[in-house]
Amino acid sequence: MTALRPDAFSTPYEDPLLDGPTDPVLAQAPDGSWRLFYTQRRAALDLPGVEWVHGTRIGVAESADGASWRYAGTVDGLDPADAPDPSTQWAPDIVRIDGRYLMTLSWIEGVRSDWTGRAALVQFASDDLVSWQRLGAIDLGSDRVIDAAIARCGDGRWRLWYKDEEQDSTTWAAVSDDPFDPESWRVEGLAIGGRPHEGPKVFVLGGRYWMITDEWRGLAVHSSPDGVGGWERQGLILTVPERLDGRPIVGRHADVVGLDAESALIVYFTHPGWDGAELADAPADRARRRSHVRAAVLSVDGGVLRCDAD
């Protein structure tokens, strides 16, 4: 098995087809190589409103160790047979459990130019990261749920964190003892409140559970002793990984993969040509809408999560 290099993505990954890779997640294939899955936004197309972030597929890139990436197309079979073509696929979360991969995908029927439509979380299983079996949608009692993150907590149970846009765009949690069964998830309640945010990701480092969320001004950091609850806010990371004419460009919607016992790789995206927060306000210009995927190294020092890009 090949470990990820700590300097992975030293050359940012760019989608060669539509120029809009976002919401990255990494998974190690059975042969030890790495796959990057991401929302393939349509930044290269001149589309009205936020239509360019709808009608999206899940893009895939391949790498031996993270140093360089090769575009490998998009994931097939994520739409039901009777769905309109195209539909909208966002922000896959992928975890490996007992040798089998579980994907939890944000899915919206059809294509929209505004932030409307029913958004659901749908689960899929795979043995090889190529062929995916649809397991079904999760009922979370809301018609606007996106951005799944799944991890096993200190109590031995699996938890799903997600953004509920019907609850002021805050992070909620559900629990299951059988994560491959979409009907097994039960909503526990609010996990992270406060200002609106999205893109939760939970991981273990330095003996604690950490959750990062995207506040569109950098990534907020929270910690918990067991991941079950009691999340304490630390602050923000990736507030200025890049600059545009002297103005900060923030890191957005990230994944985290362990490197060793003391460090982890955080993989995130930026809009290198745009410093705004609301996508609906982004100029209809490829140079402003385009994105790329980058990475940095996380460590814990004195109980504080540190990022080497800050």
ChimeraX commands (.cxc) that place a marker at each C-alpha (Angstrom):
marker #1 position 0.00,0.00,0.00 radius 0.5
marker #1 position 1.33,3.43,-0.95 radius 0.5
marker #1 position 1.14,6.25,1.57 radius 0.5
marker #1 position 0.14,9.74,0.57 radius 0.5
marker #1 position 3.03,12.15,0.34 radius 0.5
marker #1 position 2.88,15.15,2.69 radius 0.5
marker #1 position 3.58,17.36,-0.32 radius 0.5
marker #1 position 0.61,15.96,-2.26 radius 0.5
marker #1 position -1.08,18.51,-4.52 radius 0.5
marker #1 position 2.00,20.74,-4.51 radius 0.5
marker #1 position 0.82,21.34,-8.06 radius 0.5
marker #1 position -2.91,22.04,-7.61 radius 0.5
marker #1 position -5.27,19.65,-9.37 radius 0.5
marker #1 position -7.35,21.19,-12.16 radius 0.5
marker #1 position -10.25,19.50,-13.94 radius 0.5
marker #1 position -9.27,19.39,-17.65 radius 0.5
marker #1 position -12.86,19.21,-18.89 radius 0.5
marker #1 position -14.93,21.80,-16.99 radius 0.5
marker #1 position -12.34,23.56,-14.78 radius 0.5
marker #1 position -14.41,23.30,-11.59 radius 0.5
marker #1 position -13.22,20.60,-9.14 radius 0.5
marker #1 position -14.75,21.19,-5.69 radius 0.5
marker #1 position -15.72,19.27,-2.53 radius 0.5
marker #1 position -12.73,16.86,-2.78 radius 0.5
marker #1 position -12.57,13.49,-1.02 radius 0.5
marker #1 position -9.75,10.94,-1.15 radius 0.5
marker #1 position -9.99,7.15,-1.04 radius 0.5
marker #1 position -7.30,4.49,-1.32 radius 0.5
marker #1 position -8.07,1.82,-3.92 radius 0.5
marker #1 position -7.58,-1.91,-3.24 radius 0.5
marker #1 position -4.28,-1.84,-5.18 radius 0.5
marker #1 position -2.91,0.90,-2.91 radius 0.5
marker #1 position -3.22,3.77,-5.38 radius 0.5
marker #1 position -5.34,6.83,-4.63 radius 0.5
marker #1 position -8.55,8.22,-6.06 radius 0.5
marker #1 position -9.72,11.82,-5.83 radius 0.5
marker #1 position -13.50,12.20,-6.11 radius 0.5
marker #1 position -15.02,15.65,-6.46 radius 0.5
marker #1 position -17.99,17.71,-7.60 radius 0.5
marker #1 position -17.31,18.57,-11.24 radius 0.5
marker #1 position -18.72,22.10,-11.40 radius 0.5
marker #1 position -19.25,23.48,-14.89 radius 0.5
marker #1 position -17.07,26.56,-14.58 radius 0.5
marker #1 position -16.09,26.45,-18.26 radius 0.5
marker #1 position -19.68,26.96,-19.46 radius 0.5
marker #1 position -21.52,30.27,-19.74 radius 0.5
marker #1 position -24.61,29.49,-17.65 radius 0.5
marker #1 position -27.01,31.78,-15.73 radius 0.5
marker #1 position -27.27,32.11,-11.96 radius 0.5
marker #1 position -25.94,29.03,-10.18 radius 0.5
marker #1 position -26.81,26.63,-12.99 radius 0.5
marker #1 position -23.07,26.01,-13.40 radius 0.5
marker #1 position -22.99,24.30,-9.98 radius 0.5
marker #1 position -26.03,22.15,-10.88 radius 0.5
marker #1 position -26.15,19.39,-13.47 radius 0.5
marker #1 position -22.81,18.25,-12.07 radius 0.5
marker #1 position -21.21,14.80,-12.20 radius 0.5
marker #1 position -18.71,13.32,-9.76 radius 0.5
marker #1 position -15.25,13.60,-11.27 radius 0.5
marker #1 position -12.41,11.16,-10.57 radius 0.5
marker #1 position -8.63,11.50,-10.73 radius 0.5
marker #1 position -5.95,8.87,-10.03 radius 0.5
marker #1 position -2.51,9.03,-8.41 radius 0.5
marker #1 position 0.08,6.64,-7.03 radius 0.5
marker #1 position 1.00,8.83,-4.05 radius 0.5
marker #1 position -0.68,12.23,-4.45 radius 0.5
marker #1 position 2.24,13.92,-6.17 radius 0.5
marker #1 position 0.58,14.06,-9.60 radius 0.5
marker #1 position -2.97,13.32,-10.71 radius 0.5
marker #1 position -4.52,11.98,-13.91 radius 0.5
marker #1 position -8.13,12.73,-14.81 radius 0.5
marker #1 position -10.13,9.48,-15.00 radius 0.5
marker #1 position -13.59,10.61,-16.07 radius 0.5
marker #1 position -16.76,10.58,-13.97 radius 0.5
marker #1 position -18.57,8.02,-11.83 radius 0.5
marker #1 position -21.30,6.05,-13.61 radius 0.5
marker #1 position -24.53,4.74,-12.14 radius 0.5
marker #1 position -25.29,7.38,-9.50 radius 0.5
marker #1 position -28.69,8.39,-10.92 radius 0.5
marker #1 position -31.81,6.22,-10.65 radius 0.5
marker #1 position -33.04,4.85,-13.97 radius 0.5
marker #1 position -36.05,7.17,-14.07 radius 0.5
marker #1 position -34.14,10.37,-13.16 radius 0.5
marker #1 position -33.96,13.30,-15.59 radius 0.5
marker #1 position -30.68,13.69,-17.41 radius 0.5
marker #1 position -28.78,15.51,-16.17 radius 0.5
marker #1 position -29.43,15.49,-12.46 radius 0.5
marker #1 position -27.24,17.19,-9.86 radius 0.5
marker #1 position -24.60,15.29,-7.88 radius 0.5
marker #1 position -22.61,17.00,-5.14 radius 0.5
marker #1 position -20.02,16.37,-2.44 radius 0.5
marker #1 position -19.46,12.61,-2.15 radius 0.5
marker #1 position -18.27,11.26,1.18 radius 0.5
marker #1 position -16.43,7.93,0.96 radius 0.5
marker #1 position -15.36,5.72,3.86 radius 0.5
marker #1 position -13.96,2.19,3.83 radius 0.5
marker #1 position -15.55,-0.19,6.32 radius 0.5
marker #1 position -14.34,-3.81,6.58 radius 0.5
marker #1 position -12.91,-3.68,3.06 radius 0.5
marker #1 position -16.03,-2.24,1.44 radius 0.5
marker #1 position -16.51,1.38,0.36 radius 0.5
marker #1 position -19.55,3.43,1.37 radius 0.5
marker #1 position -20.39,6.58,-0.60 radius 0.5
marker #1 position -22.93,9.09,0.69 radius 0.5
marker #1 position -23.84,11.52,-2.07 radius 0.5
marker #1 position -25.81,14.78,-2.13 radius 0.5
marker #1 position -28.38,14.45,-4.93 radius 0.5
marker #1 position -30.89,16.88,-6.50 radius 0.5
marker #1 position -33.29,15.99,-9.30 radius 0.5
marker #1 position -32.68,17.96,-12.49 radius 0.5
marker #1 position -30.83,21.23,-13.05 radius 0.5
marker #1 position -31.64,24.58,-11.43 radius 0.5
marker #1 position -30.35,28.12,-11.73 radius 0.5
marker #1 position -31.16,28.98,-8.09 radius 0.5
marker #1 position -30.95,27.29,-4.66 radius 0.5
marker #1 position -34.24,25.37,-4.87 radius 0.5
marker #1 position -35.26,21.75,-5.27 radius 0.5
marker #1 position -35.29,18.79,-2.92 radius 0.5
marker #1 position -31.78,17.77,-1.84 radius 0.5
marker #1 position -31.27,14.30,-0.36 radius 0.5
marker #1 position -28.41,12.08,0.80 radius 0.5
marker #1 position -28.17,8.81,-1.14 radius 0.5
marker #1 position -25.88,5.88,-0.28 radius 0.5
marker #1 position -23.92,3.53,-2.55 radius 0.5
marker #1 position -21.55,0.60,-1.93 radius 0.5
marker #1 position -18.52,-0.58,-3.90 radius 0.5
marker #1 position -15.74,-3.14,-3.66 radius 0.5
marker #1 position -13.39,-1.36,-6.06 radius 0.5
marker #1 position -14.29,2.38,-6.22 radius 0.5
marker #1 position -15.44,1.86,-9.82 radius 0.5
marker #1 position -18.77,0.01,-9.79 radius 0.5
marker #1 position -21.31,1.38,-7.30 radius 0.5
marker #1 position -24.46,-0.32,-6.01 radius 0.5
marker #1 position -27.29,2.01,-5.02 radius 0.5
marker #1 position -28.42,1.34,-1.44 radius 0.5
marker #1 position -31.05,4.07,-1.15 radius 0.5
marker #1 position -31.79,7.51,0.25 radius 0.5
marker #1 position -31.59,8.41,3.95 radius 0.5
marker #1 position -34.70,9.93,5.54 radius 0.5
marker #1 position -33.49,12.76,7.77 radius 0.5
marker #1 position -36.78,14.63,8.05 radius 0.5
marker #1 position -35.71,17.51,5.80 radius 0.5
marker #1 position -35.93,18.27,2.09 radius 0.5
marker #1 position -32.62,20.17,1.99 radius 0.5
marker #1 position -29.80,18.00,3.33 radius 0.5
marker #1 position -26.35,17.95,1.71 radius 0.5
marker #1 position -22.64,17.45,2.52 radius 0.5
marker #1 position -22.42,14.12,4.35 radius 0.5
marker #1 position -19.54,13.01,6.57 radius 0.5
marker #1 position -19.43,9.59,8.26 radius 0.5
marker #1 position -17.06,8.38,10.99 radius 0.5
marker #1 position -17.04,5.87,13.84 radius 0.5
marker #1 position -17.17,7.53,17.24 radius 0.5
marker #1 position -15.69,6.70,20.61 radius 0.5
marker #1 position -18.85,4.87,21.71 radius 0.5
marker #1 position -18.41,2.40,18.83 radius 0.5
marker #1 position -21.37,3.72,16.85 radius 0.5
marker #1 position -21.32,5.31,13.39 radius 0.5
marker #1 position -22.39,8.90,12.97 radius 0.5
marker #1 position -23.41,10.90,9.96 radius 0.5
marker #1 position -23.00,14.67,10.04 radius 0.5
marker #1 position -24.66,16.81,7.39 radius 0.5
marker #1 position -25.77,20.32,6.49 radius 0.5
marker #1 position -29.50,20.95,6.94 radius 0.5
marker #1 position -30.46,24.03,4.96 radius 0.5
marker #1 position -33.95,23.99,6.49 radius 0.5
marker #1 position -32.26,24.49,9.88 radius 0.5
marker #1 position -30.37,27.69,9.04 radius 0.5
marker #1 position -27.57,25.78,7.28 radius 0.5
marker #1 position -26.20,24.19,10.45 radius 0.5
marker #1 position -24.64,20.77,11.04 radius 0.5
marker #1 position -26.84,17.97,12.34 radius 0.5
marker #1 position -25.99,14.40,13.32 radius 0.5
marker #1 position -27.59,10.99,12.83 radius 0.5
marker #1 position -26.48,7.65,14.31 radius 0.5
marker #1 position -26.45,4.06,13.06 radius 0.5
marker #1 position -25.08,0.65,13.99 radius 0.5
marker #1 position -25.30,-0.51,10.35 radius 0.5
marker #1 position -24.04,2.35,8.15 radius 0.5
marker #1 position -24.64,0.45,4.87 radius 0.5
marker #1 position -28.39,0.40,5.61 radius 0.5
marker #1 position -29.91,3.79,4.70 radius 0.5
marker #1 position -33.01,2.99,6.78 radius 0.5
marker #1 position -30.93,2.50,9.93 radius 0.5
marker #1 position -29.96,6.16,10.44 radius 0.5
marker #1 position -31.71,8.03,13.25 radius 0.5
marker #1 position -31.44,11.80,13.69 radius 0.5
marker #1 position -29.84,12.79,17.00 radius 0.5
marker #1 position -30.06,16.55,16.61 radius 0.5
marker #1 position -27.96,19.66,16.23 radius 0.5
marker #1 position -24.19,19.12,16.36 radius 0.5
marker #1 position -22.80,22.55,15.36 radius 0.5
marker #1 position -25.00,25.64,15.43 radius 0.5
marker #1 position -24.15,29.33,15.14 radius 0.5
marker #1 position -23.41,31.08,11.87 radius 0.5
marker #1 position -24.39,29.22,8.67 radius 0.5
marker #1 position -21.83,26.79,7.31 radius 0.5
marker #1 position -21.46,23.58,5.29 radius 0.5
marker #1 position -19.13,20.71,4.46 radius 0.5
marker #1 position -18.53,18.99,7.83 radius 0.5
marker #1 position -15.66,16.50,8.03 radius 0.5
marker #1 position -14.76,14.48,11.15 radius 0.5
marker #1 position -11.43,12.78,11.84 radius 0.5
marker #1 position -9.20,11.64,14.72 radius 0.5
marker #1 position -5.78,13.18,15.35 radius 0.5
marker #1 position -3.68,13.60,18.48 radius 0.5
marker #1 position -6.08,11.58,20.61 radius 0.5
marker #1 position -9.13,13.77,19.89 radius 0.5
marker #1 position -11.96,13.95,17.41 radius 0.5
marker #1 position -11.97,17.02,15.18 radius 0.5
marker #1 position -14.66,18.50,12.97 radius 0.5
marker #1 position -14.00,21.10,10.32 radius 0.5
marker #1 position -16.79,23.05,8.61 radius 0.5
marker #1 position -16.73,25.57,5.78 radius 0.5
marker #1 position -17.85,29.06,6.85 radius 0.5
marker #1 position -16.90,30.64,3.49 radius 0.5
marker #1 position -14.24,32.71,5.33 radius 0.5
marker #1 position -11.96,29.77,6.15 radius 0.5
marker #1 position -12.60,26.42,7.81 radius 0.5
marker #1 position -13.93,26.38,11.37 radius 0.5
marker #1 position -12.36,23.88,13.78 radius 0.5
marker #1 position -14.20,22.06,16.57 radius 0.5
marker #1 position -13.00,19.24,18.84 radius 0.5
marker #1 position -14.61,16.54,20.97 radius 0.5
marker #1 position -13.20,13.82,23.23 radius 0.5
marker #1 position -15.26,11.08,21.56 radius 0.5
marker #1 position -17.07,12.53,18.53 radius 0.5
marker #1 position -20.43,11.81,20.14 radius 0.5
marker #1 position -21.02,15.44,21.11 radius 0.5
marker #1 position -19.67,18.24,23.26 radius 0.5
marker #1 position -17.98,19.95,20.32 radius 0.5
marker #1 position -15.82,22.91,21.35 radius 0.5
marker #1 position -14.90,25.58,18.84 radius 0.5
marker #1 position -11.23,26.42,18.35 radius 0.5
marker #1 position -11.17,28.99,15.55 radius 0.5
marker #1 position -10.45,29.10,11.81 radius 0.5
marker #1 position -7.80,27.60,9.54 radius 0.5
marker #1 position -7.03,28.14,5.85 radius 0.5
marker #1 position -8.11,31.75,5.97 radius 0.5
marker #1 position -5.35,32.88,3.57 radius 0.5
marker #1 position -3.80,29.92,1.69 radius 0.5
marker #1 position -3.74,32.13,-1.44 radius 0.5
marker #1 position -4.10,35.79,-2.35 radius 0.5
marker #1 position -5.66,37.64,-5.27 radius 0.5
marker #1 position -4.34,41.16,-5.77 radius 0.5
marker #1 position -3.47,41.21,-2.08 radius 0.5
marker #1 position -6.92,40.00,-0.95 radius 0.5
marker #1 position -7.29,36.68,0.88 radius 0.5
marker #1 position -8.52,33.60,-0.97 radius 0.5
marker #1 position -9.93,31.10,1.54 radius 0.5
marker #1 position -9.83,27.32,1.65 radius 0.5
marker #1 position -13.18,25.62,1.12 radius 0.5
marker #1 position -15.00,22.29,1.72 radius 0.5
marker #1 position -12.24,19.85,2.68 radius 0.5
marker #1 position -11.39,16.22,3.35 radius 0.5
marker #1 position -8.79,14.93,5.81 radius 0.5
marker #1 position -6.67,11.77,5.47 radius 0.5
marker #1 position -4.17,10.56,8.05 radius 0.5
marker #1 position -0.48,10.57,7.13 radius 0.5
marker #1 position 0.85,9.07,10.37 radius 0.5
marker #1 position 0.02,9.13,14.08 radius 0.5
marker #1 position 1.01,12.78,14.39 radius 0.5
marker #1 position -0.14,14.41,11.16 radius 0.5
marker #1 position -2.85,14.41,8.50 radius 0.5
marker #1 position -3.36,15.82,5.02 radius 0.5
marker #1 position -6.20,18.29,4.56 radius 0.5
marker #1 position -7.36,18.45,0.95 radius 0.5
marker #1 position -9.44,21.49,0.02 radius 0.5
marker #1 position -10.36,23.68,-2.93 radius 0.5
marker #1 position -10.15,27.38,-3.68 radius 0.5
marker #1 position -11.41,29.77,-6.32 radius 0.5
marker #1 position -8.02,31.29,-7.25 radius 0.5
marker #1 position -9.59,34.08,-9.30 radius 0.5
marker #1 position -12.45,35.06,-6.97 radius 0.5
marker #1 position -12.51,36.20,-3.35 radius 0.5
marker #1 position -16.28,36.22,-2.70 radius 0.5
marker #1 position -18.50,34.02,-0.54 radius 0.5
marker #1 position -21.89,33.68,-2.28 radius 0.5
marker #1 position -21.71,31.68,-5.50 radius 0.5
marker #1 position -24.75,33.44,-6.92 radius 0.5
marker #1 position -22.67,36.64,-6.88 radius 0.5
marker #1 position -19.72,35.14,-8.75 radius 0.5
marker #1 position -19.28,36.87,-12.13 radius 0.5
marker #1 position -20.25,34.75,-15.15 radius 0.5
marker #1 position -16.61,34.44,-16.07 radius 0.5
marker #1 position -14.58,31.23,-16.24 radius 0.5
marker #1 position -11.56,32.94,-14.70 radius 0.5
marker #1 position -13.63,33.83,-11.62 radius 0.5
marker #1 position -15.64,30.60,-11.38 radius 0.5
marker #1 position -12.79,28.14,-11.90 radius 0.5
marker #1 position -11.41,26.20,-8.96 radius 0.5
marker #1 position -8.52,23.91,-8.11 radius 0.5
marker #1 position -7.68,21.38,-5.39 radius 0.5
marker #1 position -4.80,21.87,-2.97 radius 0.5
marker #1 position -3.56,20.33,0.29 radius 0.5
marker #1 position -1.78,21.18,3.53 radius 0.5
marker #1 position -0.57,19.28,6.58 radius 0.5
marker #1 position -2.40,19.25,9.92 radius 0.5
marker #1 position -0.89,18.50,13.32 radius 0.5
marker #1 position -1.90,18.93,16.95 radius 0.5
marker #1 position 0.23,21.08,19.23 radius 0.5
marker #1 position -0.79,21.58,22.84 radius 0.5
marker #1 position -4.35,20.50,22.10 radius 0.5
marker #1 position -4.65,22.96,19.20 radius 0.5
marker #1 position -5.07,21.90,15.58 radius 0.5
marker #1 position -2.37,23.51,13.43 radius 0.5
marker #1 position -2.29,23.88,9.64 radius 0.5
marker #1 position 1.02,24.47,7.87 radius 0.5
marker #1 position -0.68,26.66,5.26 radius 0.5
marker #1 position -1.71,29.26,7.88 radius 0.5
marker link #1:1,2 radius 0.2
marker link #1:2,3 radius 0.2
marker link #1:3,4 radius 0.2
marker link #1:4,5 radius 0.2
marker link #1:5,6 radius 0.2
marker link #1:6,7 radius 0.2
marker link #1:7,8 radius 0.2
marker link #1:8,9 radius 0.2
marker link #1:9,10 radius 0.2
marker link #1:10,11 radius 0.2
marker link #1:11,12 radius 0.2
marker link #1:12,13 radius 0.2
marker link #1:13,14 radius 0.2
marker link #1:14,15 radius 0.2
marker link #1:15,16 radius 0.2
marker link #1:16,17 radius 0.2
marker link #1:17,18 radius 0.2
marker link #1:18,19 radius 0.2
marker link #1:19,20 radius 0.2
marker link #1:20,21 radius 0.2
marker link #1:21,22 radius 0.2
marker link #1:22,23 radius 0.2
marker link #1:23,24 radius 0.2
marker link #1:24,25 radius 0.2
marker link #1:25,26 radius 0.2
marker link #1:26,27 radius 0.2
marker link #1:27,28 radius 0.2
marker link #1:28,29 radius 0.2
marker link #1:29,30 radius 0.2
marker link #1:30,31 radius 0.2
marker link #1:31,32 radius 0.2
marker link #1:32,33 radius 0.2
marker link #1:33,34 radius 0.2
marker link #1:34,35 radius 0.2
marker link #1:35,36 radius 0.2
marker link #1:36,37 radius 0.2
marker link #1:37,38 radius 0.2
marker link #1:38,39 radius 0.2
marker link #1:39,40 radius 0.2
marker link #1:40,41 radius 0.2
marker link #1:41,42 radius 0.2
marker link #1:42,43 radius 0.2
marker link #1:43,44 radius 0.2
marker link #1:44,45 radius 0.2
marker link #1:45,46 radius 0.2
marker link #1:46,47 radius 0.2
marker link #1:47,48 radius 0.2
marker link #1:48,49 radius 0.2
marker link #1:49,50 radius 0.2
marker link #1:50,51 radius 0.2
marker link #1:51,52 radius 0.2
marker link #1:52,53 radius 0.2
marker link #1:53,54 radius 0.2
marker link #1:54,55 radius 0.2
marker link #1:55,56 radius 0.2
marker link #1:56,57 radius 0.2
marker link #1:57,58 radius 0.2
marker link #1:58,59 radius 0.2
marker link #1:59,60 radius 0.2
marker link #1:60,61 radius 0.2
marker link #1:61,62 radius 0.2
marker link #1:62,63 radius 0.2
marker link #1:63,64 radius 0.2
marker link #1:64,65 radius 0.2
marker link #1:65,66 radius 0.2
marker link #1:66,67 radius 0.2
marker link #1:67,68 radius 0.2
marker link #1:68,69 radius 0.2
marker link #1:69,70 radius 0.2
marker link #1:70,71 radius 0.2
marker link #1:71,72 radius 0.2
marker link #1:72,73 radius 0.2
marker link #1:73,74 radius 0.2
marker link #1:74,75 radius 0.2
marker link #1:75,76 radius 0.2
marker link #1:76,77 radius 0.2
marker link #1:77,78 radius 0.2
marker link #1:78,79 radius 0.2
marker link #1:79,80 radius 0.2
marker link #1:80,81 radius 0.2
marker link #1:81,82 radius 0.2
marker link #1:82,83 radius 0.2
marker link #1:83,84 radius 0.2
marker link #1:84,85 radius 0.2
marker link #1:85,86 radius 0.2
marker link #1:86,87 radius 0.2
marker link #1:87,88 radius 0.2
marker link #1:88,89 radius 0.2
marker link #1:89,90 radius 0.2
marker link #1:90,91 radius 0.2
marker link #1:91,92 radius 0.2
marker link #1:92,93 radius 0.2
marker link #1:93,94 radius 0.2
marker link #1:94,95 radius 0.2
marker link #1:95,96 radius 0.2
marker link #1:96,97 radius 0.2
marker link #1:97,98 radius 0.2
marker link #1:98,99 radius 0.2
marker link #1:99,100 radius 0.2
marker link #1:100,101 radius 0.2
marker link #1:101,102 radius 0.2
marker link #1:102,103 radius 0.2
marker link #1:103,104 radius 0.2
marker link #1:104,105 radius 0.2
marker link #1:105,106 radius 0.2
marker link #1:106,107 radius 0.2
marker link #1:107,108 radius 0.2
marker link #1:108,109 radius 0.2
marker link #1:109,110 radius 0.2
marker link #1:110,111 radius 0.2
marker link #1:111,112 radius 0.2
marker link #1:112,113 radius 0.2
marker link #1:113,114 radius 0.2
marker link #1:114,115 radius 0.2
marker link #1:115,116 radius 0.2
marker link #1:116,117 radius 0.2
marker link #1:117,118 radius 0.2
marker link #1:118,119 radius 0.2
marker link #1:119,120 radius 0.2
marker link #1:120,121 radius 0.2
marker link #1:121,122 radius 0.2
marker link #1:122,123 radius 0.2
marker link #1:123,124 radius 0.2
marker link #1:124,125 radius 0.2
marker link #1:125,126 radius 0.2
marker link #1:126,127 radius 0.2
marker link #1:127,128 radius 0.2
marker link #1:128,129 radius 0.2
marker link #1:129,130 radius 0.2
marker link #1:130,131 radius 0.2
marker link #1:131,132 radius 0.2
marker link #1:132,133 radius 0.2
marker link #1:133,134 radius 0.2
marker link #1:134,135 radius 0.2
marker link #1:135,136 radius 0.2
marker link #1:136,137 radius 0.2
marker link #1:137,138 radius 0.2
marker link #1:138,139 radius 0.2
marker link #1:139,140 radius 0.2
marker link #1:140,141 radius 0.2
marker link #1:141,142 radius 0.2
marker link #1:142,143 radius 0.2
marker link #1:143,144 radius 0.2
marker link #1:144,145 radius 0.2
marker link #1:145,146 radius 0.2
marker link #1:146,147 radius 0.2
marker link #1:147,148 radius 0.2
marker link #1:148,149 radius 0.2
marker link #1:149,150 radius 0.2
marker link #1:150,151 radius 0.2
marker link #1:151,152 radius 0.2
marker link #1:152,153 radius 0.2
marker link #1:153,154 radius 0.2
marker link #1:154,155 radius 0.2
marker link #1:155,156 radius 0.2
marker link #1:156,157 radius 0.2
marker link #1:157,158 radius 0.2
marker link #1:158,159 radius 0.2
marker link #1:159,160 radius 0.2
marker link #1:160,161 radius 0.2
marker link #1:161,162 radius 0.2
marker link #1:162,163 radius 0.2
marker link #1:163,164 radius 0.2
marker link #1:164,165 radius 0.2
marker link #1:165,166 radius 0.2
marker link #1:166,167 radius 0.2
marker link #1:167,168 radius 0.2
marker link #1:168,169 radius 0.2
marker link #1:169,170 radius 0.2
marker link #1:170,171 radius 0.2
marker link #1:171,172 radius 0.2
marker link #1:172,173 radius 0.2
marker link #1:173,174 radius 0.2
marker link #1:174,175 radius 0.2
marker link #1:175,176 radius 0.2
marker link #1:176,177 radius 0.2
marker link #1:177,178 radius 0.2
marker link #1:178,179 radius 0.2
marker link #1:179,180 radius 0.2
marker link #1:180,181 radius 0.2
marker link #1:181,182 radius 0.2
marker link #1:182,183 radius 0.2
marker link #1:183,184 radius 0.2
marker link #1:184,185 radius 0.2
marker link #1:185,186 radius 0.2
marker link #1:186,187 radius 0.2
marker link #1:187,188 radius 0.2
marker link #1:188,189 radius 0.2
marker link #1:189,190 radius 0.2
marker link #1:190,191 radius 0.2
marker link #1:191,192 radius 0.2
marker link #1:192,193 radius 0.2
marker link #1:193,194 radius 0.2
marker link #1:194,195 radius 0.2
marker link #1:195,196 radius 0.2
marker link #1:196,197 radius 0.2
marker link #1:197,198 radius 0.2
marker link #1:198,199 radius 0.2
marker link #1:199,200 radius 0.2
marker link #1:200,201 radius 0.2
marker link #1:201,202 radius 0.2
marker link #1:202,203 radius 0.2
marker link #1:203,204 radius 0.2
marker link #1:204,205 radius 0.2
marker link #1:205,206 radius 0.2
marker link #1:206,207 radius 0.2
marker link #1:207,208 radius 0.2
marker link #1:208,209 radius 0.2
marker link #1:209,210 radius 0.2
marker link #1:210,211 radius 0.2
marker link #1:211,212 radius 0.2
marker link #1:212,213 radius 0.2
marker link #1:213,214 radius 0.2
marker link #1:214,215 radius 0.2
marker link #1:215,216 radius 0.2
marker link #1:216,217 radius 0.2
marker link #1:217,218 radius 0.2
marker link #1:218,219 radius 0.2
marker link #1:219,220 radius 0.2
marker link #1:220,221 radius 0.2
marker link #1:221,222 radius 0.2
marker link #1:222,223 radius 0.2
marker link #1:223,224 radius 0.2
marker link #1:224,225 radius 0.2
marker link #1:225,226 radius 0.2
marker link #1:226,227 radius 0.2
marker link #1:227,228 radius 0.2
marker link #1:228,229 radius 0.2
marker link #1:229,230 radius 0.2
marker link #1:230,231 radius 0.2
marker link #1:231,232 radius 0.2
marker link #1:232,233 radius 0.2
marker link #1:233,234 radius 0.2
marker link #1:234,235 radius 0.2
marker link #1:235,236 radius 0.2
marker link #1:236,237 radius 0.2
marker link #1:237,238 radius 0.2
marker link #1:238,239 radius 0.2
marker link #1:239,240 radius 0.2
marker link #1:240,241 radius 0.2
marker link #1:241,242 radius 0.2
marker link #1:242,243 radius 0.2
marker link #1:243,244 radius 0.2
marker link #1:244,245 radius 0.2
marker link #1:245,246 radius 0.2
marker link #1:246,247 radius 0.2
marker link #1:247,248 radius 0.2
marker link #1:248,249 radius 0.2
marker link #1:249,250 radius 0.2
marker link #1:250,251 radius 0.2
marker link #1:251,252 radius 0.2
marker link #1:252,253 radius 0.2
marker link #1:253,254 radius 0.2
marker link #1:254,255 radius 0.2
marker link #1:255,256 radius 0.2
marker link #1:256,257 radius 0.2
marker link #1:257,258 radius 0.2
marker link #1:258,259 radius 0.2
marker link #1:259,260 radius 0.2
marker link #1:260,261 radius 0.2
marker link #1:261,262 radius 0.2
marker link #1:262,263 radius 0.2
marker link #1:263,264 radius 0.2
marker link #1:264,265 radius 0.2
marker link #1:265,266 radius 0.2
marker link #1:266,267 radius 0.2
marker link #1:267,268 radius 0.2
marker link #1:268,269 radius 0.2
marker link #1:269,270 radius 0.2
marker link #1:270,271 radius 0.2
marker link #1:271,272 radius 0.2
marker link #1:272,273 radius 0.2
marker link #1:273,274 radius 0.2
marker link #1:274,275 radius 0.2
marker link #1:275,276 radius 0.2
marker link #1:276,277 radius 0.2
marker link #1:277,278 radius 0.2
marker link #1:278,279 radius 0.2
marker link #1:279,280 radius 0.2
marker link #1:280,281 radius 0.2
marker link #1:281,282 radius 0.2
marker link #1:282,283 radius 0.2
marker link #1:283,284 radius 0.2
marker link #1:284,285 radius 0.2
marker link #1:285,286 radius 0.2
marker link #1:286,287 radius 0.2
marker link #1:287,288 radius 0.2
marker link #1:288,289 radius 0.2
marker link #1:289,290 radius 0.2
marker link #1:290,291 radius 0.2
marker link #1:291,292 radius 0.2
marker link #1:292,293 radius 0.2
marker link #1:293,294 radius 0.2
marker link #1:294,295 radius 0.2
marker link #1:295,296 radius 0.2
marker link #1:296,297 radius 0.2
marker link #1:297,298 radius 0.2
marker link #1:298,299 radius 0.2
marker link #1:299,300 radius 0.2
marker link #1:300,301 radius 0.2
marker link #1:301,302 radius 0.2
marker link #1:302,303 radius 0.2
marker link #1:303,304 radius 0.2
marker link #1:304,305 radius 0.2
marker link #1:305,306 radius 0.2
marker link #1:306,307 radius 0.2
marker link #1:307,308 radius 0.2
marker link #1:308,309 radius 0.2
marker link #1:309,310 radius 0.2
view
